[in-house]
């Protein structure tokens, strides 16, 4: 059966002002040295979709305003609050001080499968996503409360970082 696509105006999305004034979700995203502005923009867009409170752009991450970020973010860089930190570990220390559970999305000896991960009600989470080639820096992993691994079944050992952001936020939002 054919069905009519909804127009953007029919989707009933909140405005940037409504987004910024809505209750916090308790979830932030930390990007650890993401070199591609397009990946940063895609992360902004996923963060907007799942109502993330803030994005921490650490190290070599591209920063708004940027035509490359805007091309992927489609304006989400205006709705999601963001901060730049030169050092990811400093951002993580700040978040720990604010009571966040620090979660590196990385494959480690003791990583928890995303299939087995649950959000605890009332708990705040900071999800860290790493560089396109090297992943989350080992010192950042060492300072994390846990590592979370996305199950994969093919020949590749990793996903594009912006895809990983979308997957993890979708699962966190559902749980």
Secondary structure, DSSP 8 states (H G I E B T S, - for coil): -------GGGG----HHHHHHS---SEEEEEES---HHHHHHHHHHHHHTT-SEEEEETT---SS-HHHHHHHTTHHHHSEEEEES-HHHHHHHHHHTTEEEEEES--TT-EEGGG----TT-EEEEEEEBTTTBS-HHHHHTSSEEEE----SS-S---HHHHHHHHHHHHHH-
